[in-house]
Amino acid sequence: QVQLVESGGGLVQAGGSLRLSCAASGRAFSGYGMGWFRQAPGKEREFVAAISRSGGRTVYPDSVKGRFTISRDNVKNTAFLQMNSLSPEDTAIYYCAAVFVVDPGAVVVGPKEYNYWGQGTQVTVSS
């Protein structure tokens, strides 16, 4: 079992930045691939970023590439999502997720592949 708790959400003006954190507890954090997803009202959950268990590989969709950066600290059992150049279209609840992976370089992007989810943190970007 892995428990995930997100923090760092809030209200920011367009063009601003936020850094989300995802603190993990339970089994060895370094054995899990991590991902960030978001869900806006009336929309499906959307993939935002993913990182391998080693931290050496990352994947982003085009909608956030160049603006968002996912990272992890396997000593502090925490994953991060640095979000820059935010726009109102980024407004959503942001969730972190974890999945056990054997391959240290594997990056998981599908939400259905993740076993563990945090409760979410609200990000609101005003125009």
N, C-alpha and C positions, 0 to 999 in steps of 0.2 A: 504494500500500500504506500502511496505517496500522497501527501497533502500539499496543496498549492494555495498560496495566498497572494493575490495581486495588491499592489499599492501604487500610488503616484498619479492617479487620474485626477482630473479637475477641469476647470474652465480656463481657456486660454484664447487669446485673440488670434485671428488669422495671421499666419506668418511666424507664429511663436513656436515654442518647443516644449516638449514634456518628456520625462523619462519614467517609464513604467518599470516596476520591479516585480518579480515573482519569486517568493521565498518558498523553498521546498523543504519538507520534513518527511521522515520515514526512511525508506530504503535508500541505498547509495545513489545520490543524485547523478553521479558521473556515468551511471549505467543507462540514463534516459536521454532520448532525443527530446528536444523542447520545441514548442511552437507557440506562436501568438495568432489569435483569430479575433475578429470583431463582428459585431452584429448591430446594425442600425434598426430602428423601428420599422416593422413591415418588410424587412429584408432578410435573406438567408445569411447564415453565418459565413463569413468570408475569411479566407486565408490571408495572413498578413506577413508572416515571417517564420522561418524554421532554422534550427541550428543542430548540427550533429552533436553527439555526446562528447566528442573531443573538443568541440568548438572550432574545428578547422574548416568546416563547410557551412555555408549559409545559403538560403534560397529566399527570394522575394518575388511577389507578383509585380507586374509593370506599374500598377497603381501606386506603389510605395517605393519602388526601387530608386535609390539615390537620395531618398528623404528619411527613410527609416533604417535603423541598424539594430540587429539582434546580437546579443552577446551573452556570455555566461561566465560565472565564477564557480568552478567546481569545488573550491575550498570553502566558500561561503554559502554553497548550495542555493544559489540565486541566479535567475535569468533576468535579462534586461531588454527593454525595447526603447531605444532612443528615437524620438520622433521629432523631426525638424520640418520647417516650412509647412506647418499644419494649415489645412483649409477646412471650411465647414463640412465638406464631404467626408472628412475623417471622423466626424462625430459619430460615436457608437459606444457600446459597451465592449471593452477589450478583455479577452480571456487568455490566460496562458494554459498550456496543456503539456502533458508528458506521456511518453510511450517508451517502454523498455525496448532497447535495440541491442543486437549482438555486434553488428558492424559499427565500429567507432566513427566511420565516415558517412554513415547513412543519414539522410535528411528526409523526414516524413512530412508530407504536405497535406495529406487528406485528413479532414477532421474525424472521419469515422475510424481512422487507424489509432487515434489517441485514446488511452485508457483513463487518464486522470485529467480533471479540469479544476481550475480555480472558480471562485464565485463571480469573478468579473469586477472591473473597475470602469467607471463612467468617464469618458473623455468627451468634452463639449468644446467645440471651436466656434467662436463667434465671428461674424463678418464685420 
